[in-house]
């Protein structure tokens, strides 16, 4: 047994104890409670448990692991800071997936890069088979720690602990009685314990117990799966990995340069014609120059989704040719790169055309969550397109890593940008310019928008007061225990109270 394993074995009883303690904390924070400040708090405790016991296995250099940890923690904070329902439910699925991928990257023996599919296989391996195989080890640990003749200093540990608890019980009883008599506040706290116990039903108590036990076993198996992974019997010291095909036997997947050039030339000819026609309207539409007989709404609605689909097809063509490569003369390959740049430019114009159409449509009909997300997605596609253009002229450009980093940054920005507050602000600006507003829709926005709605109602003779009163009643009724605390909801309730009780 090496020194590292010996160190872990020496504190093996602490590992299941910490795992079950984490299970107890999990059921207390989340069972019956809406996610709030509890989520970042538990994230910190979970990583303290995982990285504390497995600190010797953290991959080096550690910068990538710490960056991933910071990203996950920032996302977990959104449960306590913001009230947007879309990202609330989306992050419920996204964050656990990111945590398992991050643990496989930081602690996994395979040491896969974060832009490789082997990372996904490693995460799944530790999540299910490696974790479940470790569950029987709980019995072995307690059996060993309970004291066998060959255990030496660990002999009868649990028996001695039980004896100590029996001896301490009467002593604690006397001390509690004395302290209760000495301090009235302490006495009132003790008297609340029977009341609290009487409020816990048998079903709830059983549910909480099973919840804590199952989660404790899961946390125990997950950690030990990283500390002592089961290995492939055929190759000592190496974890079983998914079979990888021999790269030397792969067929040549490169696209023939003549075929690629022909397809790109045909497609670009149509796109250049389309772009030339679009330019007369892309900039003229903002000054009221529209196709004959069309209103703003008709112009904005027509062709929007078609343009997005064509831009997506172009994106697939770009990635396919860049990733697969082309085979032919260097002169022909240079021509293909030029055609790819032209395709990129045409795709950018199409995205801008779709973006301008949506902006016109919002001016006519108002701003909504879906339209805001589509705006953000188109900006994201534009950034991906720019990164892809760099790859055309730089064959060694790390496209996959840039895509991952850009996606992570974009997702984080969308979580923290305050989407509902911005939507409320844009609709209020539209009201000031046109006198049109969908008050009913504004009141469906999350708590993040409440301060803007209060200010708007104050400046417009209480236009939204009735809806704000209903919103306040709903928020007050939904208020839960402290694990569900959310800053946006707390601020909304506070400001609604001040405004409506003036």
C-alpha positions, 0 to 999 in steps of 0.5 A: 500500500502506497503512502497516499492510500495509507493516508486515506485508509487511516481516515476511512471512517471519516469518509462515510461519516462525512458522506452521510452528514452531507446527505442529512444536510441535503435533505434539510436544505432541499426536501420540500424547499425551493432552491435558493441560497441553499444551492450555492451553500451546498455546492461549497460543502459538496466540493469541500467534501470531494476535494478535501478527501481527494486533494492528492488526486487533483490534476495538475496544473490546477488552473483549468479545474479552478476555472471550472469550479468558479464557473459552477459556483457562479451559476449556483449563485443564480438560485440565490440572486435572480428569479428568472424561471427559465434559467431556474429550471434550465440550471436545475439540469445544467449544473449537475451535469457540469459538476459531474463533468468537472469532477471527471476532469479534475479527479479522473485517472484518465485525465481527459481534456475538457474538449474530448468526448472521453470526458463524458465517458469518464463522468458516466463511468464514475457516476454509475458503475464506479459509484455503485461498486463502492457501496459494499465498502461501507460495510467493510469500513464499519466492520474493520473499525468496529474492532477485530483482533488483527486491527491493533489500535482500532480494536473495539472502537465502536464499542468504546464509543457506545460505552462513552455515549451511555456514560455521558447521557446521565451527565448531559441530562443533569447539565441540561437541567441546570443550564435550563434553570439558570437561563430562561432563554435556553429553557425556552429553546429546549422546550421547543424541541418536543413541539418540533418533533410533534410536527414531524409526521412518520411519513415525513421522518421516514422520507427524510431518513431514506433521502439522507441514507440514499444520498449519503451512499451516493456521495460515499460511492462517488468519492471512493470511485475517484479514490479507489477506481476499479481497474481493468483486470487485463491491464493492471493499474489502468482503468477500464476505458471505452474501446477506441477504434484504431485511428490508422484504420479510419478511412480518408474522410476528406472531401474532394476539393473539386466537389467542395469548390463546385458546391461552394461556388453554386451556393455562394452565387445564390447567396451573393445575389440574395445579399445584394437584394437584402442590402437595399432593405437592411438599412433602408427599413429603419428609415421606412423604406420597405418592400412595396405593399408590406407593413413593418410587421409583415416585413419583420415576420416574413422569412425570419425563421427561413434565414435562421435555418439557412444560416444554420445550414451554412454553419454546418457546411463550414464546420464539415469542410473545416473538420473533415478537410479537403484533398486536392492541389494547394491552389484549389484548397486556397480557392476553397478557403476564399469561398469559405470566407465568402460563405461566412460573410453571406451568413453574417449578412443573413444573421444581421437581416434576421436580427433586424427583422426581429428588432422591427417586430419587437418595435411593433409588438413589444419585447418578450422572453422568447424574443430576447432569447432569440436575440441572444442566440443570434448574437451567439451564432455571430460570435461563433461565426467569427471564431470559425472564420479564424479557423479558415486561415489558421488550421491549428486554431483550437476551434473546439476549445474556443467553442466551449469557452465561448458557450460557457461565457455566453451562458454565464452572461445570459444568467447574470444579465438580468433578462426580465429587468431588461425586458421590462425596461425595453417595454417601458421605453416603447410605451414612452415612444408609442403609448402602447404596452402589454401590462398583463405580460409585464406582470408575468415577469419574474421578481427581477423586474419588480423594481422597474414595474414599481417605478413605472406604475409610480410615474403613471398614476398607479397603472400597475398597482392592482397587479402589483398587489396580487404579485405581492400576495403571491410572493408572500404566500410562496415565502419559505424557510431560509434555505429558499431565500432569494435576493431578488424575491426578498427585494421585490417583497420589500419594495412592494411593501414600501410602495403599496403601504405608502 
